[in-house]
Amino acid sequence: MNPSAEAWLGLIALGVVGSALPGVLMFVLLQRVGAEFMSLYGYILPLLGIVVAWIAFGRALETTFLLGLPITFAGVATVQWARRRGFSTNGLGK
């Protein structure tokens, strides 16, 4: 099996666009906004993946997702609101 040049270019593009670029952007964002904000990214990322799959591939959205989406965003919004108001999110005080 001898892959074509087009296949190699596709593989390189997938590696750069799908792995390297998001990784670099994550570290840049981490440096700018801090670890507390970036930890919330972990809660939102799967939800965004489901929404993208729904839009791009026409996947059906399950009822549990439709119920969980606003709950998750409300939780993230509450943490951000508390952080901006100066409330401690780690229980140790400010």
Secondary structure, DSSP 8 states (H G I E B T S, - for coil): ----HHHHHHHHHHHIIIIIHHHHHHHHHHHHH-HHHHHHHHHHHHHHHHHHHHHHH-----HHHHHHHHHHHHHHHHHHHHHHHT--SSSS--
